Structure formats: C-alpha cells, structure tokens
Amino acid sequence: MSGPPLELTPTPEPSSLGTESPAPSEIRKFLTSRGSSAISDRAFRWIMLLCALSIFAIVALIAVELVKSSQLTISKFGLSFFFKSAWDPVNANFGALPFIFGTLTSSFLALLLAVPLAIGVAIFLTEMCPKILRGPLSFLTELLAAIPSVVYGFWAIFVLVPILRERVNPLLIKALGWTGFFSGPNFGIGLLAAGVILAIMILPIISSLTREVMTAVPHTQREAVLALGATRWEMIRMGVLRNARIGIVGSVILGLGRALGETMAVTMVIGNSPVIGKNLLGLGYSMASVIANEFSEASDDMYRSALIEIGLALFLVTIVVNGLARLLVWAVTRGAPPRVT
Amino acid sequence: MKKSTLLTAALVLCAASAGFAQKLNGAGATFPYPIYSKWFSEYSTAHSGVQINYQPIGSGGGIRQVTSGTVDFGASDGPMSDEQLKASKVKILHIPTVLGAVVPIYNLPGVSAELKFSPDVLADIYLGKIGNWNDARIAKDNPGVNLPNSDIVVVHRSDGSGTTYIFTDYLSKVSADWKNSVGKNTAVPWPKGIGGKGNEAVAGMVRQMPGAIGYVELIYAMQNKISFGYIRNAAGNWVKGSIDGVTEAAATVKQMPADYRVSITNAPGANAYPISSFTWLLIPDPAANGANGKIIKDFLTWMLDQGQSETSALYYAPLPKSVAEKVRTTVGQLK
C-alpha cells in the first residue's frame, strides 16, 4: 500500500498515506481506546466457555435430581422397572414399559405422517410456489407452530376424534383390518389419534426448517442440473434434496424431539390406558402424559418416586433416540460430498 | 404532582408491609378450590390486612407441603394415612369443610328414562364383567326400559384425583372383587376403559361416544346440566346425587372419629347419597407462627358461621349441623 497511488483509481486522500501522521480513523480510535485486548479476549473466551458449560450443568443437574428423587423405586425395582408393564398405584407396583411403548409408537407414527407432508410443503414453497402464495403459506405454517398444545388437544377431541371415529377408522378397519394394526373397538381416540395430532404439531417445525435448508442450496446447483437437461423433479431431487439432506434429517430430529416430549395434546387423545399392542386404533399411554396426569395427586412416596423415574426413562429414551438419529446422519453423510448417482 | 406520587408510594409501602405481616399460604386439593378462593377473598375483605393465598396444586402436593412446613395449611380430598401422619414433623389436624359427591353419567341414544344402577352392577361394569347394555342385571334394575344391544364403553379419570378416590373407595366397599383386584386410590389400575383428563374430558368423551358410561363430580354435572343416574344406597333406596343427599350421608355416618378421618361412602341414611366424601383442610397444631395460627383459627370459625351458608350457591354440600358443631369444638381447642 505504500507504493504510489494508481492513477485509475484515485483515493480521496492519497497524501494521508505519506509520512506526516494522519488523523486516526474511527475504528482505530475505538480499538486503542479500550485497553488491552489480551485481557478482553481471554475474558470473552471464558464467558463463552461458561455459556457452553452451562448446558452440561443443566443436563447434569436434571439427571442427578431425577436419579436422586427416584431412589425408592430404583432400589426396589432396579432395571426391571423399564421392562415391566404393571402400573398399580394401589399396591405400589410400577413399570415403565407401556409408557415407553406409547411414547415411541405415537412419535414414530407422527414422523411417518408428518415428514413426507412437511418436505412436500417445503419443496412447494421453495421451488414452485407462485409469489402471491408464498407469503401467506409460510405465514400459516408458522402460525401452526405458535398454537398452544392444549388448544390442539381440544381441537383433537372435538373435531379430529369424531372424524377418525366416524369416517377414517371404519375405512381403515375394512381395508387394512387383516394386518392386525387396525382393528376395533373403534373409540376414535387412541394411538392413531395421538399420532395424527402430533404429526400436525411437528409439521411446521420440520417444514420451516427444511425450507430454510433448501433455500440455502446455491442457485448454481439448480442451474447446473437444469443445464444438463434434468426435469424439474430431477433437479429438485438431485440438485436440492441431495444437498439439503443433512439439514432435513436435522429438522426431522427436532420434530421428533417435540413429539417425544409433547404432553397435553397427547394426554387428551391417547386414551390413557397403559397397554401394549400392535393395534394402532387401541388405547395407549405416554410417559409425559402419565407424569402430567398423576403427579399432582401422588401423595405416597413410592408412587411419586415411580413417576419421577418415568421422567428419568423419558430422559434416557430421548438420549437413545437422539443418539440413533446422529448415527443415521453419520451413515447418510459418510459418503463424502454430495454427488449425483 | 410529585407530592401525590410520594403519597401513593407511601400508601403502597404501608399496604405491602401490612400484607406481608399477615399473609397466609395454603396449598392442596383442586376440587374445593372455587369455594376456598371465594371464602378467602371474602374473609380478606372483611378483615383488612389479612391475605390468604391458596395454590390448587393437588392433594398430594398439599399433604407434602404441610408436613414439611412450607405452607401454613394444606388441603386434601383424601384423608392422610397413618404413616403420613407419623412421618410429619408437626401434628396435623383434619378439618372437614365441605362435601363432594360423584355421579354416574352415560350416553344411550334412544333411552330417555333415567337409568338406575345397583352398587354391584356399577362395580361389575367397571370391572368389565358386564360388557353390554342389555345385560340382564342392568335390565333388572331398570324394568320397562328398552336397553340397546350395544357395548359399554367405560370412561374414567386419567389424572390422579379426589373424584377417583371417592369413586373407587365406594366400589371397594360394595364389591369384594373390586377391593381385591383394583382397590382405592387417586389413580388405580383400571381393568378396562378410556382415561380422560379432568371432569370435562370424561364428560366430553361420554357425550361423544354412544354407549359410554363415566363418572364426574356432582358439582360439575350440576353446573353443566348433565343428567346422571340413580344409585341404590345402603338403606336400599334409589337416590340421585343431590346436595341434601350428600349432607345427609355425612350426618348419618355411623361414628365420627375425633380426627374426622372418615370415609362416608355407602352411608346408612335413608336418603343418603352413597358416593360422597368430605374434603379437608390440613391444619398444623400448633402453628409454626403464632400470629398466623390465630388467623387460621379465626378463619375456621368464620368458615363454620358464615362460610357454610355460601356453599350451595357454588353447588357444594355444606357440613351437617352435628358435624359443624363438633368441628367448632375442635377449632376452639387449636393452639
């Protein structure tokens, strides 16, 4: 920079680069005014580290408290607590299996319904939506995310459940009854109703995150694929979805997290009956639901301890499911940079 | 301008400090919350400077908080067990305040007559032994009613609740089978049925599903104008849930123990409604704080005099005179 200024691009004050000391710039003035940068840098680093560590601290505190408060049942039932299906507050005999089953079944059912729909919504919004529709559609999707779950629950009881009972379930029983997954009695409420309401609740999360990820795919990718003669669907599949897949899996994991922990809406439609069976029209119970249902009136210590251990089970199941999901991401992305096959 | 602000600030400070000096905290049952909050607010209006806060966190929480001394009083729909009383650091008195009851509701399209249920039939429906509405035993209780051939859909509460406690306490008394295989508690291992969270969900499910039977609080059914069935009481009469019937159940209970921890389900009175229960305030005696203890004592006296007369406006059954007099003596002995 000390060389002679280029003639073609004259700078406003070429002489200031010369020997006489120039007036310091605003940025330089600020940088020199605020003391030693070594100290502030170190302080900044420590503060950031503290923020990061606080996550560990919160998780550890929750885990410790859950284990501590469920000592009674942990010492009485041991590991068998997680594999037993009894739930008898009268005789203090507890097991978490039906609740784990209910949580996992309703959540996976929700994913099964929500993921294709959410990705479809995202594709439409990013790739083929007319400009007039894009604003209202994204606004409505995000509105769905802002509705409180108790409202979803009431809507489910008074609108969704009657529709399922009178229209959908009879068809399912007729067409797919032979599989054993759809058999009577047809209450309307049950695992399927819980899955459907959860699907509606996680749809906005998955679709808006997927949309963000897909928008982030560079346009050159799309143009390149189109230039090679791809149809629009081929362009979306190869140029967009392939590049966005990690982000999409991430959004699905976030949706799953919400489904696993959802309490109120599920409680209102799952039937609250601790049974295990492959009939999706049958009743079920989820871990979050039983805690919400029974904690406030559980006056007996063993009973309370069992409910807290259910909380511990939910904690563990979430960790395991998240771990598996990470494994899935790793398996998907192992194949190095995205490529077209 | 400035002066008035200062004045207001001073006034607020005064009020705050006065409130702080006589602020009582209670926690517990949700069932009596409407009447309690009415009582506490009226009592505060009549006694300026006294403020009673009540948190309806559930009976379980109420018992835990009063035994650990974090609140001035607790409240519960079910009496504390002997072990709980023994484990408590302070002596806890049970003071009955109002009564509640549970009524059976059902949804049978085409049946306009009000159905009658014998105790054993009700128990066997909930046990799953009677699965169809045209069962001979239901027909026997309801002569002349054309009962449909449809499955009985059993609905019960999914949340732990005093309502379930009263209902299962009653079924345990009238059915040995129920007592042995299910038992009584705020939540029980139901042999069959769908769980609904709260009275509103149970009522909603029963209303939606033809052939459903459920149970809700009498107050809830009355406030929402839900029709409900008759039960045969211990005296052999068919009775329908009513405020008078509930109060009579409390008046005719065989022997009232000194600590009021008594179940009044299946009471012997001729018109007694059999699925009834007290709800209690749990009062530490002596109080941890003498001044607060005095207020509680004064409040309880007020509750017996004026409070009882306001119960029926909210559909709660008041204490019978005999019990109220007995409670007055107990309150008088509070330290």
Interface residues (C-beta under 8 A of the other chain):
Chain A: A86 W87 D88 P89 V90 N91 I157 F158 V161 P162 R165 P185 F187 G188 I189 T267 M268 G271 N272 S273 L283 Y285 S289 A292 N293 E294 F295 S296 E297 A298 S299 D300 R304
Chain B: T30 I57 G58 S59 G60 G61 I63 R64 S76 G78 M80 S81 Q84 D151 V153 S158 D159 G160 S161 G162 V182 G183 K184 N185 T186 A187 V188 P189 W190 G193 I194 G195 G196 K197 A201 G204 M205 Q208 M209
